[in-house]
Amino acid sequence: MTAQVTICAKIPAQLKKKLADLGVNVSELVRESLQAEVDRMEREHLKELAKKASAILKKIPPEEFAESIRATRDSR
């Protein structure tokens, strides 16, 4: 089992009451929301890395790519 830690957040009492009245499992909602946010941020980070890699790769002439692929195939 994965180690777990406790986090704490203060919310208005009225919001807590509404959540309880609606039968919301706050712990599960917080876990899912935090995981969704982490996933979104990781996707954004990967998009930025892909943009940077694309900009670098665009600077390389297609002929160099072809030569590199040929050299790799020939070395097998």
C-alpha positions as CSV (number, residue, x, y, z in Angstrom):
1,M,0.0,0.0,0.0
2,T,1.2,3.5,-0.8
3,A,2.1,5.8,2.0
4,Q,-0.4,8.5,2.6
5,V,-0.2,12.0,4.2
6,T,-2.9,14.2,5.6
7,I,-3.7,17.6,4.1
8,C,-5.8,20.3,5.7
9,A,-7.9,23.1,4.2
10,K,-10.2,25.6,5.7
11,I,-13.6,26.1,4.0
12,P,-16.7,28.1,4.9
13,A,-19.0,26.2,7.3
14,Q,-21.9,26.8,4.9
15,L,-20.0,25.0,2.2
16,K,-19.2,22.0,4.5
17,K,-22.9,21.8,5.4
18,K,-24.0,21.8,1.8
19,L,-21.4,19.1,0.9
20,A,-22.7,17.0,3.8
21,D,-26.4,17.6,2.9
22,L,-25.6,16.4,-0.7
23,G,-23.8,13.3,0.6
24,V,-20.5,14.3,-1.0
25,N,-17.5,12.3,0.1
26,V,-15.1,15.2,0.5
27,S,-12.0,13.1,0.9
28,E,-12.6,11.3,-2.3
29,L,-13.6,14.5,-4.1
30,V,-10.3,16.2,-3.0
31,R,-8.2,13.2,-4.0
32,E,-9.9,13.0,-7.5
33,S,-9.6,16.8,-8.0
34,L,-6.0,16.9,-7.0
35,Q,-5.1,13.9,-9.2
36,A,-7.0,15.6,-12.1
37,E,-5.1,18.8,-11.6
38,V,-1.7,17.0,-11.5
39,D,-2.6,15.1,-14.7
40,R,-3.6,18.4,-16.4
41,M,-0.4,20.1,-15.3
42,E,1.7,17.1,-16.5
43,R,0.0,17.2,-19.9
44,E,0.7,21.0,-20.2
45,H,4.4,20.3,-19.2
46,L,4.7,17.6,-21.9
47,K,3.1,20.0,-24.5
48,E,5.7,22.6,-23.7
49,L,8.5,20.1,-24.0
50,A,7.1,18.9,-27.3
51,K,7.0,22.5,-28.6
52,K,10.6,23.0,-27.6
53,A,11.6,19.7,-29.2
54,S,9.7,20.6,-32.4
55,A,11.4,24.0,-32.6
56,I,14.8,22.3,-32.3
57,L,14.0,19.6,-34.8
58,K,12.7,22.1,-37.3
59,K,16.3,23.5,-37.5
60,I,17.6,20.2,-38.8
61,P,17.5,19.8,-42.5
62,P,15.5,16.8,-43.8
63,E,18.6,15.5,-45.5
64,E,20.3,15.1,-42.2
65,F,17.4,13.1,-40.9
66,A,17.6,10.8,-43.9
67,E,21.3,10.3,-43.5
68,S,20.9,9.5,-39.8
69,I,18.2,7.0,-40.5
70,R,20.3,5.3,-43.2
71,A,23.3,5.2,-41.0
72,T,21.3,3.6,-38.2
73,R,19.8,1.0,-40.6
74,D,23.2,0.2,-42.1
75,S,24.7,-0.4,-38.6
76,R,22.3,-3.2,-37.8
